[in-house]
């Protein structure tokens, strides 16, 4: 049915079609989406505290808004591998801080942020915490 040249041509067409389909779903694009972390915010303020307000986004858009009661957690998956910041308001105190920095947080599954009365603590494993930002007063 097929001659040797026809078979070789068919094999080449199949091979190149396969290569083109793989390259069009670039591994870089796929792996970046898979590696974008969840930002996890935890309210570690005293139990009788009023909730604090959280607003987050990147340089061009506000993408997330939440109110966290004492002991509550809030999770949000970022959409792009760019810097994200949040601002928080708790009574007469406020804070503005970088919650995701590509060079620092890339490749992490979760970036944890714990709010306490003396500031915001950062962790990647929810066991080792570093205070990175403090509340400011009006």
Secondary structure as UniProt FT lines:
FT   HELIX           4..24
FT   HELIX           27..35
FT   STRAND          38..43
FT   TURN            47..48
FT   STRAND          52..57
FT   STRAND          62..68
FT   TURN            70..71
FT   STRAND          73..77
FT   STRAND          84..90
FT   TURN            91..92
FT   STRAND          93..100
FT   HELIX           102..105
FT   TURN            106..107
FT   STRAND          110..116
FT   TURN            117..118
FT   STRAND          119..123
FT   STRAND          130..133
FT   STRAND          136..137
//
